[in-house]
Amino acid sequence: MTSNLDDSGVDVLPEPEREVLTWDTFGEASRELAQTVVDSGFEPEVVVAIARGGLLLAGSIAYALGAKACGALNVEFYTGIGTVLPEPVVLPPMLDEGALHGKKVLLVDDVSDSGRTLAKVVELIADWGAEVKTVCLYTKPRTILVPDYEWRRTDKWITFPWSALPPVEAQA
């Protein structure tokens, strides 16, 4: 790898190559994924998002499937581009695990990058007695868990439309 020194002599890593998802393409992708789920014969009774990245996709797919029962699990793993915690951490509030027992659950996330978050949540929901299928917009080549349904594969850093801009701040 080439060294890139800034003005103070500190080595700066180059920006990763990016895949940019637009809002329009997101809409098309979510409908395509929902169609793939329907065509597979899987009929989820509950759609569960891995928050935050899976929230918008889960809502979009739930509407496309006509599924009204939705929930979310908050999981923290990535803290920035290429920086992660040692293990994915499930944060409160938790889902009502008893409500998932015996149900067919479609677990939704934006990307299966390392796959560790997806694997952790699949194991958790399966331990609660649910049948779990997974869906992601993107899958990375290094993932340990390839989702049951995926829209695209990429090795690039993905810029999602919901996280492309910084958080808003109060205006004076």
N, C-alpha and C positions, 0 to 999 in steps of 0.2 A: 504494500500500500504506500502511496506517495505521501510524504510529509508536507503538511500545509501549516506554516508558521504564521501567526498573526503578528501585529506590530510589536508586541511585547515578547515575542519569541516562543509563545505557547503553541504547541501542536494542536491544530483544529481539525477535527474529522470533517470530511466532506459531507454535505447534505445527502441523505439517502435518495435514491431514485424513487419517484412517487407515482402511485396510481391515484387518479383523482376521480371520485364519484360525484356526479351532479345530482341535484334533487330530481330532475326528470328521469335520469337513468336509474336512480334509486326506486322510483315509482314503478318503472318497467321491471326491474329486477325483482321487486317484492311480489308482483303479480306472477312472474315466471316461476318463482319459488313456490308460491301457493299452488299453482297449477301442477307443479312437479309432485307436491305432497298429495294432491287429489288423485293424480294419475297413478300414484304408487298404491292407492287403496288404503293408506293410513288415514283414519278419521279421529283426529285429536279431540278429546273432550275438554282439555285445558291447554292454553298457550302460556308458556312461562318465559319471560325475558330475563336474560342476564344483564343487569343494569350496570352501567348506563348504556353501553354501546348497543345492546340488543333491544332497547325499549321501543324505538321508532319502528324497527323492522318487525318486532313482535306485534305491535298494534296494527301495522299495515297488513301483515299476513293473517292476523285474527279476523280483520274485516273481510279480507278476500275469501277466507274459509267460512265465514258466517259463524265463527266461534265467539261466544260471549263471555266465557269463563277465562279470565286472564289474571296473571300474577307476575311478580318479579322477585328475583333474588339479587341483592346487592353484593357484588364480588369485586374486591380490589386486588389487582395484580400489577398492571402496568402503571408506573408513576411518571412516565415520559417516554420519548422516543428511545427505544432500546434499553430502558431501565425498568427493572421489575423488583418486586419483593421476593424474598426467598421462596415463598409458597403463596398461592391464591388464598385470600382471607374472605370468608363470608361475613358480611356486616349486617347488623339489624337495620330495619325490622325483618323478621323472618316470615316465610310463608307458613300457613297452617298446614303442617305436614299431613294431618289426618284427612284433610280435604282432598289430598292427592292419592290416597291409598286406593288401589284398584283402578285408577284412571289411566287413560292414554294421554300422555303429555308430550306436547311438541315444545322442545327447549330451543330458544332462539338467541343467537348472539351475532354480532356484526362480523367477527372474524375468528377463525380457529388458527391462531398464530403458533404458539407453542403447543396449544391444545390442553394445557394444564388446567386452565379455568374450566373449560368445557368438561373435561374428564372429572374434575372434582364435583361439579354440579350434577352431572349424570349419575355418579355414584351416590350422591346425597339423595336425589329424587328416587332412584331405584331402591335405595335402602328404606324409603318411605312406602314402598310397595306399589310404585307406579311403573307402567311400561313407558319408556322414554325413547323418543326419536329426536334427532338434532338437526337444526338447519342454520346455516350461516351464509352471509353474502359472499365472504371470501375464505379461502383455505390457503395456508402457507405450506410450502413443501416440507418444512421441518416439523409439522404438527405431529403430536402423538395420538391425536384423535381426529380422524377425517369424519366430518359430519355426514349424517345419512343423506342430507340434501344440501347442495352447495350451488352457488351461482357462478363463481369464477375462482380460478387458482392464480396466485401471484406470489412473487418473492419480493415485491416492492413494498415500501411503506405506503399505507393507504390514507388518503385525505378524504374523510367523510364530510358530507355537506353540513352536518350538525356540529362538527368540531373544527371546521376550517378557519373560523374566526375566533379571536380571543373572547373571554367572557365580557359582557357589557359592564360598564361602570357608571356610577352616578354622574350626571352632568351638572355642571355648576349653574 
